[in-house]
Amino acid sequence: MNVFLVVLLVLAGVALLLMEMFLLPGFGVAGIGGFAALVGAVVLAWIKIGHIAGYITLAACLLVSGLAIWGFLRSKALDKMALDSKIDSHVELANNKLKKEDNDK
């Protein structure tokens, strides 16, 4: 049961951190909750299962978080969220007699 809870906390923590980084603005409840879930998973593994499991859980948290962020960045999901339009228009000056030096001021 303890191993299942540790795995569940790691997955929930990574999911919350991904939501915070890519979907929700700022460092809010999801970011703090994700970080707390990852820390809780490591602490729970360390206390309930043993120190070797704590080290393995810590390494797994770092590896899974890194792979999840890398995978999300490489996916097409960010292309659908990002603005992709280019602006080709320009503004005409009201007084065309102005010299270029006057425009730079």
C-alpha positions in Angstrom: 0.0 0.0 0.0 2.9 2.4 0.8 4.5 1.8 -2.6 1.2 2.5 -4.4 0.8 5.8 -2.4 4.3 6.9 -3.2 3.8 6.2 -7.0 0.5 8.0 -6.9 2.0 11.0 -5.2 4.9 11.2 -7.7 2.4 11.0 -10.6 0.1 13.6 -9.1 3.1 15.9 -8.3 4.4 15.7 -11.9 1.0 16.3 -13.3 0.4 19.3 -11.1 3.8 20.8 -12.0 3.2 20.3 -15.7 -0.2 22.1 -15.3 1.4 24.9 -13.4 4.2 25.4 -16.0 2.2 25.1 -19.2 -1.5 25.8 -18.5 -1.9 27.9 -15.4 -0.2 31.3 -15.0 2.1 32.2 -12.1 3.3 30.1 -9.2 0.1 29.2 -7.5 -1.8 26.4 -5.9 -0.9 23.8 -8.5 2.8 24.5 -8.4 2.9 24.4 -4.6 0.7 21.3 -4.5 2.9 19.5 -7.1 6.1 20.3 -5.2 4.5 19.2 -2.0 3.3 16.0 -3.5 6.8 15.2 -4.8 8.4 16.0 -1.4 5.7 14.0 0.3 6.4 11.0 -1.9 10.1 11.1 -1.0 9.5 11.6 2.7 6.9 8.9 2.8 9.2 6.4 1.0 12.1 7.4 3.3 10.1 6.9 6.5 7.7 4.0 5.7 9.8 1.9 3.3 13.4 2.7 4.0 16.3 4.9 3.1 17.1 3.0 -0.1 13.6 3.5 -1.3 13.9 7.1 -0.4 16.9 7.5 -2.6 15.2 5.6 -5.4 12.1 7.7 -5.1 14.1 10.9 -5.2 15.9 9.8 -8.3 12.6 8.7 -9.8 11.0 12.1 -9.1 13.8 13.9 -10.8 13.9 11.5 -13.8 10.1 11.4 -14.3 9.8 15.2 -13.9 12.6 15.8 -16.4 11.2 13.3 -18.9 7.7 14.7 -18.5 8.8 18.3 -19.2 11.0 17.2 -22.1 8.2 15.1 -23.6 5.7 17.9 -23.2 8.0 20.4 -24.8 8.6 18.1 -27.8 4.9 17.3 -28.3 2.6 19.2 -30.6 0.5 20.4 -27.7 2.5 23.6 -27.3 2.0 24.4 -31.0 -1.7 24.4 -30.5 -1.5 26.7 -27.5 0.9 29.3 -28.9 0.0 32.2 -31.2 1.4 31.6 -34.7 0.2 34.7 -36.6 2.6 37.2 -38.2 1.9 40.9 -38.5 2.8 42.3 -41.9 1.1 45.7 -41.6 2.8 49.0 -41.1 1.7 52.5 -40.2 1.8 55.3 -42.7 2.9 58.7 -41.4 0.3 61.4 -41.5 2.8 63.9 -42.9 4.9 62.4 -45.6 7.1 65.5 -45.8 8.9 64.5 -42.5 12.5 63.5 -42.9 13.8 60.2 -41.7 15.7 62.0 -38.9 12.4 63.4 -37.5 10.9 59.9 -37.5 13.6 58.5 -35.3 13.0 61.0 -32.5 
